[in-house]
Amino acid sequence: MSNIQVSRDLLFLDSDLNRPRWTVEREKVQAKFSGFNFFGIEDKITSVAGTLFTSYGNSYYIKVSIGETYPYDMPSVSLPNITIDENCPHKFKSQNICLMKAEQWSSSYSIA
């Protein structure tokens, strides 16, 4: 398994652990992706979505789906408005985008 380099501001560090996880998640997402919104049912967050703008001038609507076992299991990332080519190497069979392998995920990572 290879190590993934993650910016410290996207990790849950000691000072973050004393605060509610979703408070910290909101802060981290808003700092990096101000146009993203949180969605859920009652007080349970189920997804985060918004438009991601690339340095090449492209934009993509991204949805991060958060499962029952988050943060211990990796959330899934999809492009709901785009059909991903079947030959694309960076997607799972579920059509979600492959950002990393599940075994590389750490509960110290933020959804940001």
MIKE-171752 format. One record per residue: residue in one letter; x, y, z of N, C-alpha, C in turn. Coordinates in steps of 0.1 Angstrom, whole numbers, padded with zeros to 4 digits, always signed. Each point is the difference from the previous one (the first is absolute). Layout:
BEGIN
AXYZXYZXYZ/...
end
This chain:
BEGIN
M+0009-0012+0000-0009+0012+0000+0009+0012+0000/S-0003+0010-0009+0008+0012+0000-0006+0010+0009/N+0009+0009+0005-0005+0011+0008-0005+0011-0008/I-0010+0007+0004-0006+0011-0007+0004+0013+0008/Q+0005+0010-0008+0003+0013+0006-0012+0008+0001/V-0004+0004+0012-0012+0008+0003+0004+0013+0007/S-0005+0011-0005+0002+0013+0006-0005+0000+0015/R+0008+0005+0009-0003+0000+0014-0014+0006+0003/D-0003+0010-0008-0013+0007+0003-0012-0008-0004/L+0002-0012-0007-0010-0009-0003-0001-0012+0009/L+0009+0000+0010+0000-0011+0010-0007+0004+0013/F-0005-0010+0007-0005+0002+0014+0012-0001+0009/L+0004+0011+0006+0012+0000+0009-0005+0001+0014/D+0009+0000+0010-0003+0000+0014-0011+0011+0004/S+0002+0012-0005-0009+0011+0003-0014-0002-0005/D-0001-0007-0011-0013-0003-0006-0008-0011+0007/L+0007-0009+0007-0006-0011+0007-0008+0004+0012/N+0002+0012+0005-0008+0005+0011-0013+0007-0004/R-0003+0000-0013-0012+0007-0005-0008-0010-0008/P-0013+0002-0001-0009-0009-0008+0006-0001-0014/R+0000-0013-0005+0006-0002-0013-0006+0008-0011/W-0014+0001+0000-0007+0007-0011+0003+0015+0000/T+0002+0005+0012+0004+0014+0000+0013+0003-0007/V+0010-0009+0003+0013+0001-0006-0001-0003-0015/E-0007-0010-0004-0002-0004-0014-0005+0012-0008/R-0011+0007+0006-0005+0011-0007+0010+0011-0002/E+0008+0003+0010+0010+0010-0001+0011-0004-0011/K+0004-0012+0000+0010-0004-0009-0005+0000-0015/V-0012-0005-0002-0006+0001-0013-0002+0014-0005/Q-0006+0009+0009-0002+0013-0004+0013+0008-0003/A+0011-0003+0007+0012+0006-0002+0006-0003-0014/K-0002-0012-0005+0006-0005-0012-0010+0001-0012/F-0013-0002+0003-0011-0001-0010-0012+0007+0004/S+0001+0013+0000-0011+0009+0006-0013-0002-0007/G-0001-0005-0012-0012-0002-0007-0007-0013+0003/F+0006-0008+0009-0006-0013+0003-0010+0001+0011/N-0010-0009+0000-0011+0000+0010-0001-0014+0006/F-0004+0000+0013-0003-0012+0007-0015-0004-0001/F-0002-0013-0002-0014-0005-0001-0002-0011+0010/G-0012-0002+0005-0003-0011+0009-0014-0001+0004/I-0002-0009+0009-0014-0002+0005+0001+0002+0015/E-0008+0010+0004+0000+0004+0014+0014+0004+0004/D+0006-0006+0010+0014+0005+0004+0011-0009-0006/K-0003-0009-0010+0009-0009-0005+0005+0005-0014/I+0013+0003-0002+0005+0004-0013+0002-0012-0009/T-0006+0001-0012+0001-0012-0009+0008+0003-0012/S+0002+0013-0003+0009+0004-0012+0004+0014+0001/V+0010+0003-0008+0005+0013-0003+0001+0002-0015/A-0005+0011-0005+0001+0001-0015+0002+0015-0004/G+0006+0002-0011+0002+0013-0006+0008-0001-0012/T+0003+0012-0006+0007+0001-0012+0015+0002+0002/L+0008-0008-0006+0015+0000+0001+0005+0007-0012/F+0008+0010+0001+0006+0007-0011+0015-0004-0001/T+0004-0004-0012+0014-0004-0002+0008+0011-0005/S+0013-0002+0001+0010+0010-0004+0000+0002-0016/Y-0007-0010-0006-0001+0001-0015-0013+0007-0005/G-0008+0005+0010-0012+0007-0004-0012-0009-0001/N+0001-0013+0003-0011-0009+0000-0007+0001+0013/S-0013-0004+0000-0007-0001+0013-0008-0013+0000/Y-0001-0006+0012-0007-0013+0001-0008+0000+0013/Y-0013-0005-0001-0008-0001+0012+0004-0013+0006/I+0005+0001+0013+0005-0012+0007-0009-0003+0012/K-0003-0013+0002-0008-0004+0012+0009-0010+0008/V+0001+0003+0013+0007-0008+0009-0010-0007+0009/S-0002-0013-0001-0010-0007+0007+0006-0006+0013/I-0006+0002+0011+0005-0004+0013-0008-0011+0006/G+0007-0011+0002-0007-0012+0005-0002-0001+0015/E-0007-0010+0004-0003-0002+0014+0013-0001+0009/T+0011-0005-0006+0012-0003+0008+0011+0011-0001/Y-0004+0011-0007+0010+0011-0001+0003+0005+0014/P+0012+0003+0004+0012+0002-0008+0009-0013-0001/Y-0005-0011+0004+0008-0012+0000+0001-0007-0013/D-0010+0004-0009+0001-0005-0014-0001+0012-0009/M+0007-0001-0011+0002+0011-0010-0014+0004-0006/P-0003+0013-0001-0012+0004-0007+0002-0003-0015/S-0011+0000-0007+0000-0002-0015-0001+0014-0007/V+0006+0001-0011+0000+0013-0008-0005-0003-0014/S-0010+0008-0004-0005-0003-0013-0002+0014-0008/L-0002-0002-0013-0004+0011-0008-0014-0002-0005/P-0010+0004+0007-0014-0004-0003-0005+0005-0014/N+0006+0010-0006-0005+0005-0012+0008-0004-0012/I+0009-0010+0002+0009-0004-0011+0000-0015+0000/T+0000-0006-0012+0002-0014-0001+0015-0003-0003/I+0006-0007+0009+0014-0003-0001+0003-0011-0010/D+0009+0002-0010+0003-0009-0010+0003-0014+0007/E-0005-0011-0006+0003-0013+0006+0014-0004+0000/N+0008+0006-0008+0015-0003-0001+0008+0009+0010/C-0006+0009+0007+0007+0009+0009+0006-0009+0011/P+0013+0002+0002+0007-0009+0010-0002+0005+0015/H-0006+0012+0001-0001+0006+0014-0014+0000+0005/K-0007-0011-0001-0013-0001+0005-0002-0014+0005/F-0009-0002+0009-0004-0013+0005-0012-0005-0008/K-0003-0013+0001-0011-0006-0007-0013+0007+0003/S-0001+0006+0012-0012+0007+0004-0001+0014-0007/Q+0009+0004-0009+0001+0012-0007+0005+0012+0009/N+0004-0003+0013+0006+0010+0008+0014+0002-0004/I+0005+0012+0002+0014+0004-0004+0010-0007+0010/C+0010-0005-0005+0011-0006+0009+0010+0011+0003/L+0000+0005+0012+0010+0009+0005+0011-0006+0007/M-0003-0011+0006+0010-0008+0008-0006-0014+0002/K+0008-0009+0004-0005-0014+0003-0006+0001+0014/A-0010-0008+0003-0007-0001+0013+0010-0002+0011/E+0010-0008-0002+0010-0003+0011+0009+0012+0002/Q+0000+0010-0008+0008+0012+0002-0007+0010+0008/W-0013-0001+0001-0008+0009+0008+0003+0000+0015/S+0000+0011+0006+0002+0001+0015-0011+0009+0006/S-0004-0004+0012-0011+0008+0006+0005+0014+0004/S+0013+0002-0001+0005+0014+0003-0001+0009-0012/Y-0005-0005-0012-0002+0008-0012-0014+0007+0001/S+0000+0012-0005-0013+0007-0001-0006-0003-0014/I-0013+0002-0001-0006-0001-0013+0004+0010-0010/A+0006+0011+0005+0005+0011-0008+0012-0006-0009/
end
